[in-house]
Amino acid sequence: MDYFLTEEQEMIVDVARRICDELIIPQRAHFDETEEYPREILNALAQADLYGLYIPEEYGGFGGGAFEMALALEQVARGCTGVATAFAASGLGAYPILVSGSEELKQKYLPDIAAGKRFAAFALTESGAGSDASGIQTTAVKDGDHWVLNGTKQWITNAGEAGIYTVIAITDRKRGARGATMFVVEDTDPGFSVGPKEKKMGIRCSSTREVILKDCRIPADRVIGRPGLGFITVMKTLDLSRPGIATLGVGLGQAALDEAVRYAKQRIQFDKPIISFQAVSHMLADMAIQVEAARALVYAAARHVDAHPDKASKASSVCKTFATDMAMKVTVDAVQVLGGYGFMREYPVEKMMRDAKILQIYEGTNQIQRNVIGQELNKEYNK
């Protein structure tokens, strides 16, 4: 379908598609098997100026938004969701600075992130604080012209590879939701360390580790926004970033569909390619319908987020839920089309199915997204 992209947007797609076809697809099985961080590929994305698509020009970026980022992410995810997760996570780590950071913080950190010179990471989740972000235990205490952070963040994407971390910590527990603050922490700060790389079912080449803050001292000017507004920054960040996760679902779903159609045209049973059998062709048709519907929804939602960032919650949650549920179903169906071959690591669809599951979980489970959508509907119908 024609989504009426501008010439610049078409260029973004072409560049990302070329990197996908030439670098990512030939190596995706290797990275899945070895769990090696794909730094060479990420550097290629940086050299192609794709890291700064959503960052304003005055900070070294392209000047686009969630939509331009989605166009690139879709192609990267078509190659490997693990690579795409590592790529997208830097944007997630940068958004708090972009949303709430001072001009000094933006000037200091965004140009390096836009150039891909330093990767970023977003440190929110803890062992007791996942869907309930208000349950965080990490603390930050003011000490003269520094803040001292203590706590452990869990399952942080890009941890150990990023140089810049946006971290939320409690600065005044008595104030509840208004007692949390966002900070920028660098990997060279005293008291900062990371745990071992987690062993995961999918997206194996992305780095997922604990971030450990033990009397971690950072300068006072590393506060993002004002003290006490950390949760507001988190919510705004996730509203902007969730279309990116939805886009990973679209890219992954397209990749699974491509593999299933290719196989169905080549696989001969009863002297015919199996795509000629209605049972298979209808399954493929349903997969194609779901992928295209998700793509249309994600593109529309990303454009809405760019135009109305202050009214992005419902659109962001709707597209994230639909597209990632689609990716899970389409990858399962792709394995079914390939039959026994689909269950073998020699074929890529089993990896795609493993990769798909996390999309329904991270950056807010799809159950939480449905809560958000329901709450927004309640507000709308109370007007």
C-alpha positions in Angstrom: 0.0 0.0 0.0 1.1 3.6 -0.7 1.6 5.6 2.5 2.5 8.7 0.6 6.0 9.1 2.1 8.1 12.2 1.3 11.3 11.8 -0.7 13.3 12.1 2.6 11.2 9.4 4.2 11.6 7.1 1.2 15.3 7.6 1.6 15.2 6.5 5.2 13.4 3.3 4.3 15.8 2.6 1.5 18.9 3.1 3.7 17.5 1.0 6.5 16.3 -1.7 4.0 19.8 -2.0 2.5 21.4 -2.4 5.9 18.8 -5.0 6.8 19.4 -7.0 3.6 23.1 -6.7 3.4 24.2 -6.8 7.0 21.5 -8.0 9.3 19.8 -10.9 7.6 23.0 -12.7 6.6 24.2 -12.6 10.3 21.0 -12.9 12.3 21.4 -16.6 13.0 25.0 -16.1 14.1 24.0 -13.3 16.6 21.1 -15.4 17.9 23.3 -18.4 18.4 26.3 -16.6 19.9 24.3 -13.8 21.7 27.0 -11.4 20.6 26.1 -7.7 20.8 25.8 -6.5 17.2 28.0 -3.5 17.6 29.2 -3.6 14.0 25.7 -3.4 12.7 24.7 -0.7 15.1 27.8 1.3 14.0 26.5 1.0 10.4 23.2 2.4 11.5 25.0 5.2 13.1 27.1 5.9 10.0 23.9 6.0 8.0 22.6 8.8 10.4 19.7 6.7 11.6 20.3 7.2 15.3 19.2 10.9 15.2 16.0 10.6 13.2 13.8 11.8 16.0 16.3 14.3 17.5 15.9 18.0 16.5 18.5 19.5 14.1 19.8 21.9 16.7 21.1 18.8 18.6 22.6 17.1 15.6 19.6 15.1 14.6 17.5 14.7 11.5 14.6 16.7 12.9 11.9 14.0 12.4 9.8 12.2 15.0 8.3 8.9 15.9 7.1 8.3 12.4 10.6 8.7 10.8 12.0 6.4 13.6 9.3 3.9 12.8 10.2 3.7 9.2 13.8 2.8 10.0 12.8 0.5 12.9 10.5 -1.5 10.7 13.3 -2.4 8.3 15.8 -3.2 11.0 13.2 -5.5 12.8 12.5 -7.2 9.5 16.1 -8.4 9.7 16.4 -9.1 13.5 14.3 -8.0 16.4 17.3 -8.3 18.7 19.3 -5.8 16.6 16.2 -3.6 16.4 15.7 -3.7 20.2 19.3 -2.6 20.8 18.8 0.2 18.2 15.5 1.3 19.6 16.6 1.3 23.2 19.0 4.1 22.6 16.0 6.3 21.6 14.1 5.2 24.7 17.1 6.2 26.8 17.3 9.6 25.1 13.6 10.5 25.2 13.6 11.7 28.9 16.3 14.2 28.1 14.5 15.3 25.0 11.1 15.6 26.8 12.2 17.2 30.1 15.9 17.9 30.1 17.4 21.3 30.5 19.0 23.0 27.5 22.4 22.2 29.0 21.6 18.5 29.2 20.3 18.4 25.7 23.4 20.1 24.3 25.7 17.8 26.3 24.1 14.5 25.5 21.8 14.5 22.5 24.5 15.2 19.8 26.5 12.1 20.8 23.3 10.0 20.9 22.2 11.4 17.5 25.6 10.5 16.0 25.6 7.0 17.5 28.9 7.8 19.3 27.3 6.8 22.6 24.4 4.6 23.1 21.7 5.3 25.7 19.6 3.2 28.0 16.4 3.7 30.1 16.6 2.4 33.7 13.1 2.1 35.2 12.4 -1.6 36.0 13.3 -3.2 39.3 12.7 -6.7 40.7 9.7 -5.4 42.6 8.7 -2.6 40.1 7.6 -3.7 36.7 4.0 -2.9 35.7 3.7 -1.0 38.9 6.4 1.6 38.3 5.5 3.3 41.6 7.1 0.4 43.5 10.7 1.5 42.7 13.1 1.3 45.6 16.2 3.0 44.1 16.8 6.2 46.1 18.7 9.5 45.4 19.8 11.7 48.2 21.2 15.3 47.8 24.7 15.7 49.2 26.0 19.2 48.6 26.4 19.7 44.9 25.9 16.0 44.1 23.2 13.4 44.2 24.0 9.9 45.6 22.0 7.0 44.1 21.5 3.6 45.6 19.6 0.7 44.1 19.5 -2.0 41.4 17.6 -1.8 38.1 16.7 -5.0 36.4 16.4 -6.1 32.8 17.8 -2.9 31.3 18.3 -3.0 27.6 21.7 -1.8 26.4 23.1 -2.0 29.9 26.8 -2.6 29.7 27.0 -1.2 26.2 25.5 2.3 26.7 27.4 5.2 28.0 24.4 7.3 29.0 21.6 6.1 31.3 18.4 7.9 32.2 17.5 6.6 35.7 14.4 7.2 37.9 14.9 7.2 41.7 12.9 8.1 44.7 14.0 11.5 46.2 11.1 11.9 48.7 9.1 8.8 49.5 6.6 10.7 51.6 5.3 12.5 48.5 4.3 9.2 46.7 4.1 9.6 42.9 5.5 13.1 43.2 8.6 11.9 45.0 10.5 10.4 42.1 13.1 12.2 40.0 14.9 11.4 36.7 18.7 11.6 36.4 21.4 11.2 33.8 24.0 8.6 35.0 27.1 7.9 33.0 28.9 4.5 32.9 32.0 6.2 34.2 30.4 7.6 37.4 31.8 6.2 40.6 29.5 3.6 42.1 28.1 2.5 38.7 28.3 -1.1 37.6 26.3 -3.7 35.6 25.5 -7.3 36.2 26.2 -10.3 33.9 24.3 -10.5 30.6 20.9 -12.2 31.0 20.2 -15.5 29.1 17.0 -14.9 27.2 14.5 -16.9 25.1 14.6 -14.3 22.3 16.2 -11.1 21.2 19.4 -12.8 22.3 22.0 -10.5 20.8 20.6 -7.4 22.6 22.2 -6.8 26.0 20.0 -7.1 29.0 21.6 -6.7 32.4 21.1 -5.2 35.9 22.3 -1.7 36.5 23.8 -1.5 40.0 24.1 1.9 41.7 26.1 1.7 45.0 26.7 5.2 46.5 26.8 6.4 42.9 27.7 10.1 42.9 26.6 12.3 40.1 26.7 16.1 39.7 23.5 18.0 40.8 23.0 19.4 37.3 22.2 15.9 36.0 18.6 16.1 37.2 16.2 15.7 34.3 13.5 18.3 34.7 12.6 19.3 38.3 12.9 17.0 41.3 9.6 15.2 41.9 8.5 15.1 38.2 10.1 11.8 37.4 7.0 9.8 36.8 5.5 12.4 34.5 8.7 12.2 32.4 8.5 8.4 32.4 4.9 8.5 31.2 5.6 11.0 28.4 8.7 9.0 27.4 6.7 5.8 27.0 3.9 7.5 25.1 6.5 8.6 22.6 8.4 5.3 22.4 5.6 2.7 22.3 5.0 3.2 18.6 8.6 2.1 18.1 7.8 -1.2 19.8 4.7 -1.5 17.7 6.9 -1.0 14.6 9.1 -3.9 15.7 6.0 -6.0 15.6 5.3 -4.9 12.1 8.8 -5.6 10.8 8.9 -9.0 12.5 5.4 -9.9 11.2 6.4 -8.9 7.7 9.6 -11.0 7.9 7.6 -14.0 9.1 5.0 -13.6 6.3 7.8 -13.3 3.7 9.4 -16.6 4.9 6.0 -18.4 5.0 5.0 -17.3 1.5 8.5 -18.2 0.1 8.4 -21.6 1.6 4.7 -22.3 0.6 5.6 -21.6 -3.0 8.6 -24.0 -3.0 7.3 -26.8 -0.8 5.7 -29.6 -3.0 3.1 -32.0 -1.6 0.7 -34.1 -3.6 2.5 -32.8 -6.7 1.6 -29.2 -6.0 3.1 -26.3 -4.1 1.3 -26.0 -0.8 0.4 -22.4 -1.4 -2.2 -23.8 -3.9 -4.1 -25.5 -1.1 -6.8 -23.3 0.3 -6.0 -24.2 3.9 -2.5 -22.7 3.5 -3.4 -19.8 1.2 -6.1 -18.6 3.6 -3.7 -18.8 6.5 -1.2 -16.7 4.5 -4.0 -14.3 3.5 -4.9 -13.7 7.1 -1.3 -13.1 8.0 -1.0 -10.5 5.2 -4.2 -8.8 6.4 -3.0 -8.6 9.9 0.5 -7.3 9.0 -1.0 -4.6 6.7 -3.6 -3.5 9.3 -0.9 -3.2 11.9 1.3 -1.2 9.6 -1.5 1.2 8.8 -2.4 1.6 12.5 1.2 2.1 13.6 1.9 4.7 10.9 -1.2 6.6 11.8 -0.5 6.4 15.5 3.1 7.6 15.1 1.9 10.6 13.0 -0.6 11.3 15.7 2.1 11.2 18.4 4.2 13.6 16.5 1.4 16.0 16.0 -0.1 15.7 19.5 2.5 14.5 21.9 0.4 15.7 24.8 -2.5 13.5 23.7 -0.6 10.4 22.8 -1.4 7.8 25.5 -4.4 6.0 23.8 -2.9 6.0 20.3 0.4 4.8 21.6 -1.1 2.0 23.6 -3.5 0.9 20.9 -0.8 0.5 18.3 1.6 -1.2 20.7 -1.0 -3.7 21.7 -2.4 -4.5 18.3 0.9 -4.7 16.4 2.7 -6.9 19.0 -0.3 -9.3 19.4 -0.2 -9.5 15.6 3.5 -10.3 15.6 3.0 -13.2 18.1 0.1 -14.7 16.1 1.8 -14.3 12.7 5.1 -15.8 13.8 3.2 -18.8 15.3 1.3 -19.2 12.0 4.6 -19.0 10.0 6.0 -21.9 12.0 2.8 -23.8 11.3 3.1 -23.2 7.5 6.6 -24.5 7.5 5.6 -27.5 9.6 8.5 -29.6 10.9 11.0 -27.3 9.1 9.6 -24.4 11.0 10.6 -26.0 14.3 14.2 -26.3 13.2 16.9 -23.7 13.8 18.0 -24.0 10.2 15.0 -22.0 9.3 14.5 -18.4 10.7 10.8 -18.6 11.8 11.4 -20.4 15.1 13.7 -17.5 16.1 11.0 -15.0 15.0 8.5 -16.8 17.2 10.8 -16.6 20.2 11.6 -13.0 19.5 7.9 -12.0 19.2 7.0 -12.9 22.7 8.9 -10.1 24.4 7.1 -7.5 22.3 3.9 -8.2 24.3 5.8 -7.7 27.6 8.4 -4.9 27.6 7.6 -1.2 27.7 4.4 -2.0 29.4 2.7 -5.4 29.0 -0.3 -5.6 26.7 -2.5 -6.1 29.7 -1.3 -2.8 31.1 -1.9 -1.2 27.7 -5.5 -2.3 27.8 -5.8 -0.7 31.2 -4.5 2.6 29.7 -6.9 2.4 26.8 -9.8 1.7 29.1 -8.9 4.6 31.3 -8.6 6.9 28.3 -12.0 5.8 27.0 -13.5 6.4 30.4 -12.2 10.0 30.3 -13.4 10.6 26.8 -17.0 9.4 27.5 -17.2 11.5 30.7 -16.8 14.7 28.8 
